[in-house]
C-alpha cells in the first residue's frame, strides 16, 4: 500500500463514531429536521458504521463537488429553502 498523507492525517486523530453522530445531529437540527427524522438517521448510522469502511465513506463523499465547495453548498442550501417555502 502506498503512503497516503490524507489517510495518515485522518488516522493520527482520534475517531469517534459518537462524535460523528453528534455532528450529524447538530447539522440536522440546524436544517430543521424533526426529532423523529433525526432518530431515524442516527439509527441508520449505526448500521452504516458496521458495514462500511472509513475509506468507502470518503470515496462516497468525494465525487460530489457540490458538497465539498462551501460556497456552492451554501447556495444550494438557500435555493433548497426557497423551493421548500414555495410548496
Residue pairs with C-beta under 8 A, 6 or more apart in sequence:
7 55
10 54
15 54
17 45
17 49
20 45
21 42
21 45
24 41
24 42
24 45
25 38
25 42
28 37
28 38
28 41
29 38
31 77
33 41
48 57
52 60
61 67
61 68
62 68
65 72
66 72
66 73
66 76
67 73
